[in-house]
Amino acid sequence: MSKCVYLFPNKLDGDILRKYSGTYLVKPNLFTNITSEKGATTDPELILSVAEALKRSGSKPMVGECPAMASYARPDTVFDCLGIRRLCEKHDIELRVLDRDRPVRVEVPEGVVLKELWLPETVFQVDGIINLPKLKTHQLTTLTCAVKNLFGLQQGGSKANHHRRVANDPEATPRKTQHRRRRLV
């Protein structure tokens, strides 16, 4: 995997990581302590490969997540159970529990379901976010991809509250955003 991650940026306009060096938040999907082998979370080898590619290019990687599920009160348990803390310590990669950041309010005036979001301060301090989602099924969205993983940047109970607002109804989100899509077409 590390060879693929190493070669990929070189295929895009030279070494794109060198071109845009800085501090990058590597955002995996680590919402629970269920391992990647069971299909629930981002593979630690991918996280390490991306972080090491950033370091080779002169950038500073930072792995961060707002774990969900039963870990709202103890987000460190997810990092420890999945071996992410040990991996980051071994390879000198900063690890952030984003739930502990100062929350920053972001207004979404055109939002249909949400008019504001509260995101961790780190999101606004880094030069970019490298999204490492896990493709899987989901009760609300049927399928999770890149956007759903970034939904996970919301802190604490925000994610659960937003799920509640659409009553965990897989049809509610499309219905509530339908008029917005029409305006874009």
C-alpha positions as CSV (number, residue, x, y, z in Angstrom):
1,M,0.0,0.0,0.0
2,S,2.8,2.4,0.8
3,K,4.2,2.1,-2.7
4,C,0.8,3.1,-4.2
5,V,0.5,6.1,-1.9
6,Y,4.1,7.1,-2.7
7,L,3.6,6.9,-6.5
8,F,0.2,8.5,-6.6
9,P,1.2,12.2,-6.0
10,N,4.0,11.9,-8.5
11,K,1.4,11.1,-11.2
12,L,-0.4,14.4,-10.5
13,D,1.5,17.4,-11.9
14,G,4.8,16.4,-10.5
15,D,5.1,16.0,-6.7
16,I,1.9,17.8,-5.6
17,L,2.7,17.3,-2.0
18,R,5.9,19.3,-2.3
19,K,4.0,21.9,-4.2
20,Y,1.6,22.4,-1.4
21,S,3.7,21.7,1.7
22,G,2.3,22.6,5.1
23,T,0.4,20.9,7.9
24,Y,-2.3,18.5,6.9
25,L,-5.0,16.9,8.9
26,V,-5.3,13.2,7.9
27,K,-9.0,12.4,8.6
28,P,-9.6,8.7,8.7
29,N,-12.9,7.0,9.6
30,L,-12.3,5.8,13.1
31,F,-15.8,6.2,14.6
32,T,-15.6,3.0,16.7
33,N,-13.2,0.4,18.0
34,I,-14.2,-2.2,15.4
35,T,-11.2,-2.9,13.2
36,S,-10.7,-2.3,9.5
37,E,-10.6,-6.0,8.9
38,K,-14.2,-6.1,9.9
39,G,-15.0,-3.3,7.4
40,A,-15.8,-0.6,9.9
41,T,-12.8,1.8,10.0
42,T,-9.9,3.1,7.8
43,D,-7.0,0.7,7.6
44,P,-4.1,1.9,9.8
45,E,-1.6,0.9,7.0
46,L,-3.3,3.5,4.7
47,I,-3.2,6.1,7.5
48,L,0.5,5.5,8.0
49,S,1.3,5.4,4.3
50,V,-0.4,8.8,3.7
51,A,1.3,10.3,6.8
52,E,4.7,9.1,5.8
53,A,4.2,10.4,2.2
54,L,3.4,13.8,3.7
55,K,6.6,13.7,5.9
56,R,8.8,12.7,2.9
57,S,7.5,15.8,1.0
58,G,8.4,18.1,3.9
59,S,4.8,18.5,5.2
60,K,3.6,17.8,8.7
61,P,0.9,15.2,9.0
62,M,-1.6,15.2,11.9
63,V,-4.1,12.3,12.4
64,G,-7.3,13.5,13.9
65,E,-10.8,12.2,14.5
66,C,-14.0,12.8,16.5
67,P,-14.8,9.2,17.4
68,A,-18.5,8.5,17.7
69,M,-20.7,5.7,19.1
70,A,-20.1,4.8,22.8
71,S,-16.8,6.6,22.7
72,Y,-18.2,10.2,23.0
73,A,-17.2,10.3,26.6
74,R,-13.9,8.4,26.1
75,P,-12.6,9.0,22.5
76,D,-9.1,7.9,23.4
77,T,-10.4,4.3,23.7
78,V,-10.9,4.2,19.9
79,F,-7.3,5.3,19.2
80,D,-6.0,2.8,21.7
81,C,-8.2,-0.2,20.7
82,L,-7.3,0.2,17.0
83,G,-3.6,0.7,17.7
84,I,-3.6,4.2,16.2
85,R,-2.0,5.9,19.2
86,R,0.8,3.3,19.2
87,L,1.3,3.7,15.4
88,C,1.4,7.5,15.6
89,E,3.9,7.5,18.5
90,K,6.1,5.0,16.8
91,H,6.3,7.1,13.6
92,D,6.4,10.5,15.3
93,I,3.0,11.6,13.9
94,E,0.8,14.0,15.9
95,L,-2.5,12.5,17.0
96,R,-5.5,14.7,17.9
97,V,-8.7,13.9,19.6
98,L,-10.7,16.6,17.8
99,D,-13.5,16.4,20.3
100,R,-11.2,18.2,22.7
101,D,-10.6,21.2,20.4
102,R,-12.3,24.5,20.9
103,P,-15.5,24.3,18.8
104,V,-15.9,26.9,16.0
105,R,-19.3,27.9,14.8
106,V,-19.8,27.9,11.0
107,E,-22.9,29.4,9.6
108,V,-24.6,27.7,6.7
109,P,-27.2,30.3,5.7
110,E,-28.3,28.4,2.6
111,G,-28.5,25.1,4.5
112,V,-31.8,23.2,4.2
113,V,-31.4,20.8,7.2
114,L,-28.6,22.6,9.1
115,K,-28.1,26.3,9.4
116,E,-24.9,26.0,11.4
117,L,-22.1,23.5,12.2
118,W,-19.7,23.4,15.0
119,L,-16.3,22.1,13.9
120,P,-13.0,21.6,15.8
121,E,-10.6,24.5,15.7
122,T,-7.9,22.3,14.1
123,V,-9.9,22.2,10.9
124,F,-9.2,26.0,10.5
125,Q,-5.5,25.8,11.5
126,V,-4.2,23.3,9.0
127,D,-3.3,23.9,5.4
128,G,-5.6,21.1,4.2
129,I,-7.5,18.0,5.0
130,I,-6.7,14.6,3.5
131,N,-9.9,12.6,3.7
132,L,-9.5,8.8,4.1
133,P,-13.1,7.5,4.2
134,K,-14.2,3.9,4.6
135,L,-16.7,2.7,2.0
136,K,-19.5,0.9,3.8
137,T,-23.2,0.7,4.3
138,H,-25.1,3.1,6.6
139,Q,-28.6,3.2,8.0
140,L,-29.2,6.8,7.2
141,T,-27.3,7.3,3.9
142,T,-27.3,3.7,2.6
143,L,-23.6,4.1,1.6
144,T,-20.9,6.1,3.2
145,C,-18.2,7.8,1.2
146,A,-16.0,11.0,1.4
147,V,-18.7,13.5,2.4
148,K,-20.1,11.2,5.2
149,N,-16.6,10.9,6.6
150,L,-16.2,14.7,6.8
151,F,-19.6,14.8,8.6
152,G,-17.6,13.0,11.3
153,L,-15.6,16.2,12.0
154,Q,-18.6,17.4,14.1
155,Q,-17.8,17.2,17.7
156,G,-19.4,15.3,20.6
157,G,-23.2,14.7,20.2
158,S,-23.5,16.9,17.2
159,K,-23.5,14.0,14.8
160,A,-26.2,12.2,16.8
161,N,-28.3,15.3,17.0
162,H,-28.1,15.7,13.2
163,H,-29.1,12.1,12.7
164,R,-32.0,12.7,15.1
165,R,-33.1,15.7,13.1
166,V,-33.8,13.5,10.1
167,A,-35.1,10.8,12.4
168,N,-32.5,8.3,11.0
169,D,-34.9,8.1,8.0
170,P,-32.8,7.2,4.9
171,E,-35.4,9.0,2.8
172,A,-35.5,12.2,4.9
173,T,-32.1,13.6,3.8
174,P,-32.9,13.4,0.1
175,R,-36.4,14.9,0.7
176,K,-35.0,17.8,2.7
177,T,-32.4,18.6,0.2
178,Q,-34.5,18.0,-2.9
179,H,-35.3,21.7,-3.6
180,R,-31.6,22.6,-3.2
181,R,-30.7,20.1,-5.9
182,R,-33.3,21.6,-8.2
183,R,-31.8,25.0,-7.8
184,L,-28.3,23.7,-8.7
185,V,-29.5,21.9,-11.9
